[in-house]
Amino acid sequence: MPATLERPEPSFEEAESIQRYWETHYQELLGDYAEQFVAVDFRSGKVVANNPDLAMLAYELRDRGIDIRTDVAIQFISSRSASLLL
């Protein structure tokens, strides 16, 4: 039987904090990281990595011991409006 992974979820307060961070810093991030995925340590508010390729960003974070499920928030920074269906 395969191991079951526990799905980490941010608390409502953490989710609100993350959303506020993106809203507050989006224009600043757009100037520095346009058309890239940006990983932010939402506890410190610091950008820890960026890459235009999401898979490469995930590999870099993994190699640095950063768990993308619990340690960072990731957002695609773009001046263009787009919808992403997952």
C-alpha positions in Angstrom: 0.0 0.0 0.0 1.5 3.4 -1.0 2.3 5.9 1.8 -0.3 8.6 2.3 1.1 12.1 2.3 -0.4 14.6 4.7 -1.7 17.6 2.8 -0.4 20.8 4.5 -2.8 23.7 4.4 -2.3 27.2 5.5 -4.5 28.5 8.2 -7.0 31.2 7.2 -4.8 33.8 8.8 -1.8 32.6 6.8 -3.7 32.6 3.6 -4.9 36.2 4.3 -1.3 37.2 5.1 -0.1 35.7 1.8 -2.8 37.4 -0.2 -2.0 40.8 1.4 1.7 40.3 0.6 0.9 39.7 -3.1 -1.4 42.7 -3.2 1.0 45.0 -1.4 4.2 44.0 -3.3 2.9 43.0 -6.7 4.0 46.2 -8.5 7.4 46.1 -6.9 7.8 42.4 -7.8 6.6 43.2 -11.4 9.5 45.6 -11.8 12.1 43.0 -10.7 10.6 39.6 -11.8 8.2 40.2 -14.8 7.0 37.0 -16.5 8.6 34.8 -13.8 7.4 32.6 -11.0 8.5 34.0 -7.7 8.8 32.0 -4.5 8.5 34.1 -1.3 9.1 33.0 2.2 5.8 34.5 3.5 7.0 34.5 7.1 9.9 36.9 6.3 8.5 38.5 3.1 11.7 37.8 1.3 12.0 36.5 -2.3 13.9 33.2 -2.1 13.9 32.2 -5.7 12.6 33.1 -9.1 12.4 31.4 -12.5 10.3 31.7 -15.7 9.9 27.9 -15.6 7.8 26.6 -12.7 9.4 23.1 -12.8 12.9 24.5 -12.6 11.9 26.8 -9.7 10.5 23.7 -7.9 13.7 21.8 -8.5 15.8 24.7 -7.3 13.8 25.0 -4.1 13.9 21.3 -3.5 17.7 21.2 -4.0 18.0 24.0 -1.4 15.8 22.1 1.1 12.8 24.4 0.8 9.4 22.6 0.8 7.1 24.3 -1.7 4.1 23.0 0.2 4.9 24.7 3.5 7.9 27.1 3.3 7.0 29.4 0.4 4.2 31.0 -1.5 4.6 31.0 -5.3 3.0 33.4 -7.7 3.5 34.1 -11.4 4.3 37.8 -11.8 2.9 39.3 -15.0 1.5 42.6 -16.3 -0.8 40.6 -18.5 -4.1 39.3 -17.2 -4.5 35.6 -17.4 -6.5 32.7 -16.0 -4.9 29.4 -15.1 -7.1 26.4 -14.8 -5.6 23.5 -12.8 
